[in-house]
């Protein structure tokens, strides 16, 4: 599959329309695998970029490993992105700004083609995943304060539902369930894994049509 193929498939279900996003089908979140989990009363808006990279040997998804010195979510795997700032005109602006700040990828290198479902986290964030196409070659300059590593996962791995594992652990005397996509030495879990499962659902659903 090429980037043009990906755009064609994705466009059939989550395209941009008149400069804005078409309504998404549903909201997803940490509660998906945890019936009865409450959602925080106040949600903070955030946006991330889901970067699809067009490598010669196949498409990949670019991810980051958070710095070990950050106060929260230390060392976790994530998409580039962050909180919506007052000056951001929309979620696309947030995702592109944060990506540029975190890994040094200029917004002019990203072709935004749509979004995935809104993802609500247990910690009180309402995240918009913005999907963008990246054509090599490109140079990255990760911010060492925020990012320990940038790496890529084959899209074929993400689309293989056999790699979508359900794990659980006890938290505050309650067993919580969550998605995990273990790739090589990387433990991709939580919201990032949930959004990758959403990406797989969208693409596989469109390909079956």
C-alpha positions in Angstrom: 0.0 0.0 0.0 1.3 3.5 -0.9 0.4 6.8 0.7 -2.0 7.5 -2.1 -3.6 4.1 -1.6 -3.9 4.9 2.1 -5.5 8.3 1.4 -8.0 6.8 -0.9 -9.1 4.2 1.6 -9.1 6.6 4.6 -10.9 9.3 2.6 -13.9 7.0 2.1 -14.6 7.0 5.9 -13.0 10.0 7.5 -12.4 12.6 4.9 -12.1 16.4 5.2 -15.2 18.2 3.9 -15.2 21.9 3.2 -12.2 22.7 5.3 -13.6 20.9 8.3 -13.8 17.3 9.6 -16.9 15.2 8.9 -18.6 14.1 12.1 -17.0 11.0 13.6 -19.0 7.9 14.3 -18.4 7.7 18.1 -16.2 8.6 21.0 -13.6 6.1 22.3 -11.6 6.1 25.4 -10.2 4.2 28.4 -13.8 3.3 29.3 -14.1 1.1 26.2 -12.8 -2.0 27.9 -14.0 -0.9 31.4 -17.8 -0.7 31.6 -18.8 1.5 34.4 -15.7 3.6 34.4 -16.6 7.2 35.1 -15.5 10.1 32.9 -14.1 13.2 34.6 -16.6 16.1 34.8 -14.1 18.5 33.3 -12.1 17.4 30.2 -9.0 19.2 28.9 -8.8 19.3 25.1 -5.7 17.9 23.4 -4.7 16.8 19.9 -2.1 14.4 18.5 -0.8 13.7 15.1 -1.0 10.1 13.8 1.8 10.3 11.2 1.7 7.7 8.4 5.1 7.5 6.7 5.6 6.4 3.1 8.6 4.1 3.2 9.7 2.2 0.1 9.2 -1.2 1.8 5.8 -0.3 3.2 3.9 2.3 5.2 4.8 2.9 8.9 3.3 4.8 11.8 5.7 7.2 13.6 5.7 7.2 17.4 7.7 8.7 20.2 9.0 7.4 23.5 8.6 10.1 26.2 11.6 11.3 28.1 12.4 9.5 31.4 12.7 12.9 33.1 9.1 14.1 32.5 6.9 14.3 35.6 4.1 12.2 34.1 3.8 9.3 31.7 7.5 8.8 31.9 8.9 6.7 29.2 5.5 5.8 27.7 4.9 5.5 23.9 2.9 8.2 22.4 2.0 10.2 19.3 3.4 13.7 19.0 0.9 16.1 20.4 -0.4 17.8 23.5 -2.8 20.3 25.0 -4.8 22.8 23.0 -3.5 26.3 23.6 -5.6 29.5 23.4 -3.9 30.6 20.3 -4.5 27.4 18.4 -7.2 27.9 15.8 -8.3 24.2 15.7 -7.2 20.7 16.6 -5.1 20.5 13.4 -3.1 23.5 14.5 -2.5 21.9 17.9 -1.3 18.6 16.5 1.0 20.3 13.9 2.4 22.8 16.4 3.1 20.2 19.1 4.7 17.8 16.5 7.0 20.6 15.4 7.9 21.4 19.0 8.5 17.8 20.0 10.3 16.2 17.1 11.1 19.1 14.8 8.9 17.9 11.9 7.7 21.0 10.0 4.0 21.3 9.3 4.8 21.8 5.6 5.9 18.2 5.6 2.5 16.9 6.8 -0.5 16.3 4.5 -3.5 16.3 6.9 -6.2 14.0 5.5 -8.7 13.6 8.4 -9.1 12.3 11.9 -10.0 9.3 14.0 -12.6 9.1 16.8 -12.2 11.4 19.8 -10.5 9.6 22.6 -11.3 10.3 26.3 -8.7 9.3 28.9 -9.3 8.4 32.5 -6.9 11.2 33.5 -9.3 13.8 32.0 -8.1 14.5 28.4 -10.3 14.6 25.4 -7.9 13.9 22.5 -8.4 14.5 18.8 -6.2 12.2 16.7 -5.3 14.0 13.4 -4.1 11.7 10.6 -1.3 13.0 8.4 0.8 11.6 5.6 4.6 12.1 5.7 6.7 11.7 2.5 10.4 10.9 3.0 13.0 12.1 3.1 12.6 14.3 6.2 14.8 15.4 9.1 13.8 15.2 12.8 15.2 17.2 15.7 13.6 15.7 18.9 13.4 17.9 21.9 15.4 15.9 24.5 13.4 17.3 27.4 10.2 15.7 26.0 11.3 12.9 23.7 13.7 10.1 24.4 13.3 8.4 21.0 11.4 8.5 17.7 10.7 5.2 16.0 8.3 3.7 13.4 6.0 0.7 13.5 4.9 -1.0 10.2 1.3 -0.2 9.4 0.9 -3.9 8.5 1.6 -4.7 12.2 -1.0 -2.2 13.4 -3.6 -3.6 11.0 -3.1 -7.2 12.1 -5.7 -7.6 14.8 -3.7 -10.6 16.1 -1.3 -7.9 17.6 -4.1 -6.2 19.5 -3.8 -7.7 23.0 -6.0 -7.0 26.0 -4.1 -6.6 29.2 -5.1 -5.7 32.8 -3.6 -4.5 36.0 -4.9 -3.4 39.4 -5.2 0.3 40.0 -6.7 1.8 43.2 -8.1 -1.6 44.2 -9.8 -1.9 40.8 -8.8 -4.1 37.9 -8.4 -2.0 34.7 -8.3 -3.4 31.2 -6.5 -1.8 28.3 -5.1 -2.4 24.8 -1.5 -3.3 24.2 0.4 -3.6 20.9 3.8 -5.1 21.9 6.2 -4.3 19.1 9.8 -5.6 19.4 11.1 -3.9 22.6 8.3 -1.4 22.8 5.3 -1.7 25.1 2.6 0.3 23.3 -0.4 0.6 25.6 -3.2 2.8 27.0 -4.5 5.7 24.9 -1.9 5.3 22.1 -2.8 1.7 21.7 -6.5 2.5 21.8 -6.0 5.0 19.0 -4.0 2.5 16.9 -6.8 0.0 17.4 -9.2 2.7 16.1 -7.0 3.3 13.1 -7.1 -0.4 12.4 -10.9 -0.6 12.7 -11.3 2.3 10.3 -8.9 1.0 7.7 -10.0 -2.6 7.9 -13.7 -1.6 7.8 -13.1 0.5 4.6 -11.0 -2.3 2.9 -13.9 -4.8 3.5 -16.4 -2.6 1.7 
